[in-house]
Every structure is written in C-alpha cells, then in structure tokens.
Amino acid sequence: MINQKEAFQKVLETVKDFGNEVIPLLEATGRILAEDIEADRDFPPFDRVTKDGYAINSKALDEGVTTFEIESIGAAGSPRAKLENYKNCIEIMTGAVLPENTNTIIMYEHTQVKDGKMHIEVPPEKGQNIHLKGGDISKGEIILTKNRRISGKEMGVMAAVGKAQVLVKKLPKVCLISTGDELVNIGEQPLPHQIRNSNGMSLYGALSAENIYPEFLHLKDEKKQIREKLKAALEENDVLLLSGGVSKGKFDYLPEIMEELEVEKIFHRVAQQPGKPLWFGVQNKMGTNVFSFPGNPISTFVNFHIYFKPWLKKCLNIRPRPQKVQLQKEFENKGDLTRFLLVSIASEEGVLKASLIGGNGSGDMISLTRADGIIVVPPKSAILSGSAVEFIAF
C-alpha cells in the first residue's frame, strides 16, 4: 500500500497527448482550443458609433454653432454616410459607421429637436461616443491563445473572425465498466439481493460534463467473460474506468486478469479513505490507462475527482487551480490514512466556508447529493475551526 501523494503522482506520470481534431464551432463548447486564433481584420473594423444620437464635426462647435440642421439618418449595417456641410449633423444609430466628415457623437438625451433642427443642451467632448477602428485589436494579432477552455465568449469571438471550424484537443475514448452479479440495469426491478447500477450513471454524468460520452460495459463475476470483454475494451479505448472487483473478496478477479492481459499494475491499495482498494495500471502496448475504483458509490465518485480528472486536465494541458476553503468545525485525523471528507460550501463575505456532511460510510450515495466537493485531510493532522484546507469541487 502506498501513500496518497505518491499514488497521485504516479497517475500524473502516465499523462499522454491524444492529438487534435477539427470540429464545427457549434460543437466546441467546453472543448480545449488547440490553435491560436488571429483577428482576420481590425476590431472594430470601422470607427463605430456607440450611442444613438447625432454625428457632428467639432469644427462647428469651435465656431460657436449649437443648432444643427439634420442632413440625413444613418443606421447600423448601412454604408458609411457623409456629412456634406460641417455645420449640419447626421442622425445616427448605435453600431453604425461613423459618417465621413464627423468626429463626435452627441446622444439624444443631450439634445432637443425643434422645427427639424437639433439643438445641443449639454456641451460635448470632441471624439466622444466613438469606438475607433482597431481600438480592440489589429488585424493579424492573436485574439485567443490555445490551451484554453472554449465557452460562449470564446465562441462569439471565433464567430466574429469567421472560424466556422476550430481545431481542438482530442478527448480520450472512455469505457465505463461495472462488475458484479449484484448489479442490474437502472430500468430493471432489482431482487432483494440486487442493486441498480448507480455508479455507472454518476460517472457518466461526471464525464459528460467534460464532453466525454463513454461506452458502457457490465461484467458478471465470471472469469472467462471478464477476460474476453476486458481484452476487447483495452484494444478499443484510451481509458477504462471500472467500479468494483478490486478488493480482497473471493470474486474480485480483476487484479489477476489485468496481469494476464499484460496491464502493468502501477499500484494497488492506497492509504486513503474512502478508496483504499484503488487499482491503477497501464496497458503499454495499447496505451490504455485503467482506473479501477472500489465499488462503493462515494469511493467511486470521490476517487474519480481525485485521480482521473486531474490526469485528464494534465493530458489536455489545463493548469490546475488549487482552491482553499475555511473549515467551520475542527476535525482531527488521528489515523495513517489521508481522509477525503464530503463538505457543503457557502460563501460569506467573499470567503468560501465548508461544513462537514455526515453520512453512513462510502456506500451512502444520498450524502453525495448534499456535497459540493471534498476537503483533503493528511494523515495524523488536525484542522482547527476557521483554518484553510484543500478543497476539490464536484
């Protein structure tokens, strides 16, 4: 059995690059950008009006003109208008091109119109309410750098530069494998000695949040079937996520079969709670990573967030963002195991405060619904009330 920090480091040492792929921009939400995006023209591409009102030439103001005849009207999306007489004005709308021979916009609220003429009531500043061409960024400049997660704001920027197709980092192909004769599909009525496959659903939900949509595979407690199906899964996937079958029970065949299939065991059993029976290995010929989590719901879900998600982020070159929270109640870890404790989080005056969630052990999946994440408590340590502690969000 190894300590938790060593186990975590060994998982990160198996990071790999899955390559890149081109996808439609509409499918890019949540993916990791694999190219720098350049501006295909100046932004904005013209001197843009930022307020509804009137475009004037400040030269007229210098000569004491305060009442202007309205020559025409300009709208967003229309070709650039031209002011013929610098002592006149053009009525203009937000988003329109600044009319030729004008350099100042006076918004409606600072004017009064009478008998077809505009009168200035609030003296303007020269150049106001104009977003100058190239004021944001110039053509050819990098507008988005690679290795960032794509959200709605990035999609809007890429749409603005015409990126209908975008290069993103490939995600690993994942297979979710459940084991045990006690499991039935979620749509079935379990017998008194059976349970529904909830672990598969919780992991599917967590993976889909990362834009990974895994295949499902269930293994009965039968050695030959396990070996055949595992062999095929190893050949067809980048990652296997298993729940159950790695403890010391009579029917926990997985460690033995993994060895037969030449999956190198990196470690088995970690000094942590929950998740002590965790098994991790790599099939080097096929390049497949195998995370075999204990079968209890909390163990599976917690260890997914402790090990798989950081590994995935490092594969995608996403920098981790360590987070601390303030524990509301003292906790002492007297044992030799790293403890992962479920907590709920509340924000008070900008400080994230964590409250411990009680439960009935690692099989109590109901307590997961009340948790925002976990805090990490090292072996033989005490955390005082109000102290900062490492937090991993769900």
C-alpha positions in Angstrom: 0.0 0.0 0.0 1.3 3.4 -1.0 0.5 6.9 0.4 -2.0 9.1 -1.4 0.5 11.7 -2.6 2.7 9.0 -4.2 -0.3 7.4 -5.9 -1.5 10.8 -7.3 2.0 11.5 -8.7 2.2 8.0 -10.3 -1.1 8.7 -12.1 0.1 12.0 -13.4 3.3 10.4 -14.7 1.1 8.5 -17.3 -0.2 11.6 -19.0 -0.4 11.4 -22.8 -1.5 13.5 -25.8 -4.5 12.3 -27.7 -3.8 14.6 -30.6 -6.1 17.2 -32.2 -9.2 17.3 -34.3 -11.2 19.8 -36.3 -14.9 20.2 -35.2 -17.7 22.6 -36.1 -17.8 25.7 -33.9 -21.3 24.8 -32.8 -19.8 21.7 -31.1 -16.9 23.4 -29.4 -18.4 24.4 -26.1 -16.3 23.0 -23.3 -13.5 21.8 -25.6 -9.9 22.8 -25.3 -8.6 25.1 -28.1 -5.6 23.7 -29.9 -4.7 26.7 -32.1 -4.1 30.4 -31.7 -6.9 32.5 -33.2 -5.9 35.6 -35.1 -8.0 38.6 -35.9 -8.9 38.5 -39.6 -9.4 42.3 -39.7 -9.3 45.2 -37.3 -11.7 45.2 -34.3 -13.8 47.1 -34.6 -13.4 47.1 -38.4 -14.5 50.7 -38.7 -15.0 53.8 -36.5 -18.2 52.6 -34.7 -20.8 54.8 -33.2 -21.6 53.7 -29.6 -24.7 55.8 -28.8 -27.9 56.7 -30.6 -27.8 60.4 -31.3 -26.2 62.8 -33.8 -22.9 62.9 -35.6 -21.3 66.3 -35.8 -17.9 67.9 -36.8 -16.4 69.6 -33.7 -15.1 72.3 -36.0 -18.6 73.7 -35.9 -18.5 73.8 -32.1 -15.3 75.7 -32.2 -17.1 78.3 -34.3 -19.9 78.6 -31.7 -22.5 76.6 -33.6 -25.0 74.9 -31.2 -28.0 74.4 -33.5 -27.6 72.0 -36.5 -29.8 71.1 -39.4 -30.2 67.3 -39.8 -29.0 66.3 -43.2 -29.8 62.5 -43.1 -30.0 59.4 -40.9 -27.6 56.6 -40.7 -28.3 53.1 -39.3 -26.2 50.1 -38.3 -25.5 47.9 -41.3 -25.8 50.8 -43.8 -22.9 52.1 -45.9 -20.9 54.9 -44.5 -22.8 58.3 -44.7 -21.2 61.6 -45.4 -21.8 65.0 -43.8 -21.9 67.5 -46.7 -21.9 70.7 -44.5 -19.8 70.7 -41.4 -22.3 73.0 -39.7 -25.0 70.4 -40.1 -25.4 66.9 -38.4 -26.4 63.4 -39.3 -28.8 61.4 -37.0 -27.0 58.2 -36.3 -27.7 54.8 -34.6 -25.6 52.7 -32.3 -23.3 50.3 -34.3 -23.3 52.5 -37.4 -20.2 53.5 -39.3 -19.1 57.0 -38.2 -20.1 59.3 -41.0 -17.4 60.9 -43.1 -16.6 64.5 -42.1 -17.8 63.9 -38.5 -15.8 63.2 -35.3 -18.2 63.5 -32.3 -21.4 61.8 -31.3 -24.0 63.6 -29.1 -26.6 61.2 -27.7 -30.3 62.0 -27.9 -30.5 62.8 -24.2 -28.2 65.8 -24.5 -30.1 67.4 -27.3 -33.5 68.8 -28.2 -35.1 68.8 -31.7 -37.4 71.6 -32.8 -38.5 72.5 -36.3 -36.3 69.9 -37.8 -33.1 71.2 -36.2 -31.0 69.7 -33.4 -30.0 72.0 -30.5 -27.2 70.9 -28.1 -28.2 71.2 -24.5 -25.1 69.6 -22.9 -21.7 70.6 -24.4 -19.9 67.5 -25.8 -16.2 66.5 -25.7 -14.6 66.1 -29.0 -14.4 62.4 -30.1 -16.9 61.2 -27.6 -19.1 58.0 -28.1 -16.9 56.6 -30.9 -15.2 53.2 -30.8 -12.2 53.7 -33.0 -11.2 51.2 -35.8 -8.7 48.7 -34.4 -9.3 50.0 -30.9 -9.7 46.5 -29.5 -7.2 44.6 -31.7 -5.5 44.9 -35.0 -5.6 42.5 -38.0 -3.2 39.6 -37.6 -2.9 39.9 -33.8 -3.6 36.8 -31.7 -7.1 37.2 -30.3 -7.3 33.9 -28.4 -4.5 31.6 -27.3 -4.6 27.9 -27.5 -4.9 25.6 -24.4 -8.0 27.5 -23.1 -11.4 26.0 -22.5 -14.0 27.2 -25.0 -17.1 28.9 -23.6 -19.7 31.1 -25.0 -17.5 34.1 -25.0 -14.7 32.4 -27.0 -17.3 31.1 -29.4 -18.6 34.6 -30.0 -15.0 35.8 -30.7 -14.3 32.9 -33.1 -17.6 33.6 -34.9 -16.5 37.2 -35.3 -13.4 36.2 -37.1 -15.1 33.6 -39.3 -13.9 30.4 -37.6 -16.8 28.0 -38.6 -14.4 25.1 -37.9 -12.0 25.0 -35.0 -9.0 22.9 -34.0 -9.4 21.4 -30.5 -7.6 18.8 -28.4 -9.0 15.3 -28.8 -10.6 13.7 -25.8 -9.8 10.2 -24.8 -12.2 7.4 -25.7 -13.5 6.0 -22.4 -15.3 2.9 -21.4 -17.2 2.6 -18.1 -17.1 -0.9 -16.8 -19.2 -2.1 -13.9 -18.7 -5.5 -12.3 -20.7 -7.8 -10.1 -23.7 -10.2 -10.3 -25.5 -7.9 -7.8 -25.9 -5.1 -10.4 -28.9 -4.7 -12.7 -29.7 -2.1 -15.3 -31.4 1.1 -14.0 -34.7 0.2 -15.8 -35.0 -3.2 -14.1 -36.7 -4.1 -10.9 -33.9 -5.4 -8.6 -34.4 -8.5 -6.5 -33.9 -8.1 -2.7 -30.2 -9.1 -3.1 -29.6 -6.8 -6.1 -28.9 -3.1 -6.7 -29.2 -0.9 -9.7 -26.0 0.3 -11.5 -25.8 3.8 -10.0 -22.0 4.1 -10.2 -22.2 3.9 -14.0 -24.7 6.8 -14.1 -22.7 9.0 -11.7 -19.5 8.6 -13.7 -21.4 9.1 -17.0 -22.7 12.4 -15.7 -19.3 13.5 -14.5 -17.7 12.5 -17.8 -20.3 14.2 -19.9 -19.6 17.4 -18.1 -16.1 17.1 -19.7 -17.7 16.4 -23.1 -16.7 12.7 -22.9 -19.5 10.3 -23.7 -18.4 6.8 -22.7 -19.5 3.4 -23.7 -21.0 1.1 -21.0 -19.9 -2.4 -20.3 -21.0 -4.7 -17.5 -19.0 -7.7 -16.3 -20.6 -10.6 -14.5 -18.5 -12.4 -11.8 -17.2 -15.0 -14.3 -13.5 -15.1 -15.1 -13.7 -16.1 -18.8 -16.2 -13.4 -19.7 -14.3 -10.8 -17.8 -11.1 -11.7 -19.6 -12.6 -11.6 -23.1 -14.5 -8.4 -22.6 -11.7 -6.6 -20.9 -9.3 -7.6 -23.7 -11.6 -6.1 -26.3 -12.1 -2.9 -24.2 -8.4 -2.4 -23.8 -7.9 -2.6 -27.6 -10.7 -0.1 -28.3 -10.4 2.6 -25.7 -7.8 5.0 -24.3 -9.2 4.7 -20.7 -11.1 2.1 -18.8 -12.9 3.3 -15.7 -14.0 0.3 -13.6 -16.0 0.2 -10.4 -15.8 -2.8 -8.1 -13.9 -6.1 -8.3 -10.5 -4.9 -6.8 -10.9 -5.6 -3.1 -10.0 -8.8 -1.4 -13.3 -10.6 -2.0 -13.4 -14.2 -3.4 -14.9 -12.9 -6.6 -12.7 -9.9 -7.1 -10.9 -11.2 -10.2 -9.8 -8.0 -11.8 -6.2 -7.7 -10.5 -5.4 -11.3 -11.6 -7.0 -10.8 -15.0 -5.3 -7.5 -15.6 -2.0 -9.2 -15.0 -2.9 -11.9 -17.6 -3.7 -9.1 -20.1 -0.3 -7.5 -19.6 -1.7 -4.5 -17.9 1.1 -3.2 -15.8 0.0 -2.6 -12.2 1.3 0.8 -11.1 -0.3 0.5 -7.7 -3.0 -1.4 -5.8 -4.3 -0.1 -2.5 -3.7 3.4 -1.3 -3.5 4.8 2.3 -6.7 6.8 1.9 -10.3 6.8 2.9 -12.5 6.3 1.0 -10.9 4.3 -1.8 -8.2 2.2 -0.1 -8.6 -0.7 -2.7 -8.0 1.6 -5.7 -6.1 -0.1 -8.5 -4.3 1.7 -11.3 -2.4 0.4 -14.3 -1.4 0.9 -17.9 -1.5 -1.5 -20.9 1.6 -0.1 -22.5 1.3 -1.9 -25.9 -2.2 -0.4 -26.4 -1.6 2.8 -24.5 -4.7 2.3 -22.3 -4.9 3.6 -18.8 -7.0 1.6 -16.3 -8.6 3.2 -13.2 -10.3 0.6 -11.2 -12.3 2.2 -8.4 -13.8 0.5 -5.4 -17.4 -0.4 -5.9 -19.0 1.8 -3.1 -20.6 4.9 -4.6 -18.8 7.5 -2.6 -15.4 5.8 -3.2 -16.0 5.7 -6.9 -17.2 9.3 -7.2 -14.5 10.8 -4.9 -11.6 8.9 -6.5 -12.8 9.9 -10.0 -12.3 13.5 -8.9 -9.1 12.9 -7.0 -7.3 11.0 -9.7 -9.0 10.8 -13.1 -10.0 14.5 -13.5 -6.5 15.9 -12.7 -5.0 13.3 -15.0 -7.4 14.3 -17.8 -6.7 18.1 -17.3 -3.0 17.5 -17.5 -3.4 15.5 -20.7 -5.3 18.5 -22.1 -2.7 20.9 -20.8 -5.2 22.6 -18.5 -3.5 24.2 -15.5 -5.0 23.2 -12.1 -6.5 25.9 -9.9 -5.8 24.9 -6.3 -8.6 26.0 -4.1 -8.8 26.5 -0.3 -11.9 26.7 1.9 -12.4 27.6 5.5 -13.5 24.7 7.6 -16.3 25.6 10.0 -15.7 22.8 12.5 -12.5 21.3 13.9 -11.5 17.9 12.5 -8.7 15.7 13.7 -7.4 12.8 11.6 -5.6 10.5 14.0 -5.0 7.7 11.6 -2.4 6.8 8.9 -4.9 7.4 6.0 -5.5 10.5 4.0 -9.1 11.4 4.6 -11.5 12.8 1.9 -14.4 14.4 3.7 -17.7 15.5 2.0 -18.5 19.1 2.5 -21.1 21.7 1.6 -19.9 25.2 0.7 -21.3 28.6 1.5 -19.9 32.0 0.6 -19.8 34.6 3.4 -18.4 38.0 2.7 -16.3 36.6 -0.2 -14.9 33.6 1.9 -15.8 30.0 1.0 -16.8 28.2 4.2 -17.0 24.4 4.3 -19.3 22.4 6.5 -18.8 18.7 7.0 -21.5 16.4 5.8 -22.3 13.4 8.0 -23.1 10.0 6.4 -23.2 6.3 6.7 -19.9 5.4 5.1 -18.8 5.1 1.5 -22.0 3.3 0.5 -24.2 6.2 1.4 -24.8 7.8 -2.0 -27.5 10.0 -0.7 -25.0 12.1 1.2 -23.3 12.8 -2.2 -26.3 14.9 -3.2 -25.7 17.3 -0.3 -22.0 17.7 -1.1 -20.3 20.4 -3.2 -17.0 18.6 -3.0 -14.4 17.2 -0.6 -11.7 18.5 1.7 -8.4 16.7 1.9 -7.0 16.0 5.4 -3.5 14.5 5.6 -2.7 11.6 8.0 -2.2 12.4 11.6 -3.2 16.0 11.3 -5.8 18.3 12.8 -7.6 21.2 11.2 -8.8 23.9 13.5 -12.1 25.6 13.1 -11.6 28.5 10.7 -8.4 27.1 9.1 -7.9 26.9 5.4 -7.9 23.4 3.9 -7.5 22.0 0.4 -10.9 21.7 -1.4 -11.7 19.7 -4.5 -15.0 20.6 -6.1 -17.5 18.2 -7.7 
